[in-house]
């Protein structure tokens, strides 16, 4: 049996500029606590890369300000929210997900920021979903991501050569039986991960 593909939830490229950017686009990267924060335009270009090309321009983009705080870099009118790579991370990771997943994603970020152990983040969220405190989408919701080594994204070419592609479709509460999809990971075919939970999703991994 193939080992499950481990991936973070949560990220990109198109050379897009917009008057809707939050703040000015500095010609040089800013620094926050000795961490280099890329210019806004560069963060946006990387963040939207996992999304289909026709959905990138209208996506809302979350990224980092000069202080390293997560902020909205661009308000979008489309269905997707894209998350820039964390400049404090040792790897490149960007994701775009349907906006209906934002409450779940934002709650995860908040819990991790509060120091909740990674293995407990989902337990807390699942409990809050069960109590009706945390809202999940009623329809299937997609997430696209790219993951690679630090420096994978080349702002000069707008590419992330070597980054691993992944996309999933969230179907909260679904099971292998309800979907007719195996829960056993396998290359080249979809399978359901976290079946029966609010985080149930169909995995699509182009390569293991």
Secondary structure, DSSP 4 states (H G I P E B T S, - for coil): -PPPPP------------TTBSS---SS-EEETTEEE--HHHHHHHHTTTS-HHHHTT-EEEEE-TTS-EEEEE--SSSEEEEPPPTTSSEEEEEEEEGGGHHHHHHHHHHHHTT--HHHHHHHHHHHHHTTSS---SS-EEEEEEEEETT-EETTTTEETTPEEEEEEE-TT--HHHHT--SS--TTS-EEESTTSTT-EEEE-S--
